[in-house]
Amino acid sequence: MDFLYKPEEFLKIFAEWRIVHFFMGEVTRNEGELHNGLSHVIQFVGQKTDGQ
């Protein structure tokens, strides 16, 4: 399966940040008539450290 982004890219790009939340998996989306169903996602929340 091809993703738009690879999880490793997030971890490499934001290596200096504190990772608050990171999830890669499947979720069910219900975002309108034509945009719903099972989706593969990467969720990322990061916080800059004081040195950034």
C-alpha positions in Angstrom: 0.0 0.0 0.0 1.3 3.5 -0.9 0.8 6.3 1.5 1.1 10.0 0.7 3.6 10.2 3.6 5.6 7.5 5.3 5.6 7.4 9.2 9.4 7.4 9.1 9.4 10.8 7.4 7.4 12.3 10.3 9.8 10.9 12.9 12.8 12.0 11.0 11.6 15.5 10.2 10.4 16.2 13.7 13.1 14.3 15.6 13.9 17.3 17.8 10.2 17.8 18.7 8.4 16.2 21.6 5.9 13.8 20.1 2.6 14.3 21.9 0.5 11.9 19.7 1.4 9.5 16.9 -0.9 6.9 15.4 -0.8 5.0 12.2 -3.7 2.7 11.5 -7.3 2.4 10.3 -10.2 4.6 11.3 -13.8 4.9 10.0 -14.5 8.3 8.6 -18.0 9.8 8.3 -17.4 13.2 6.6 -20.2 13.5 4.1 -22.0 11.4 1.6 -19.0 10.9 -0.7 -16.3 10.8 1.9 -16.9 8.0 4.4 -15.7 4.5 5.2 -12.5 2.8 6.3 -9.4 5.0 5.9 -5.7 4.4 6.6 -4.3 7.4 8.4 -1.3 8.9 10.1 -2.1 11.1 13.0 0.7 13.3 14.4 0.8 16.0 17.1 4.2 17.4 17.9 5.4 20.2 20.2 8.5 22.3 19.5 11.1 22.1 22.3 12.6 25.3 23.8 15.6 25.1 21.5 13.5 25.3 18.4 
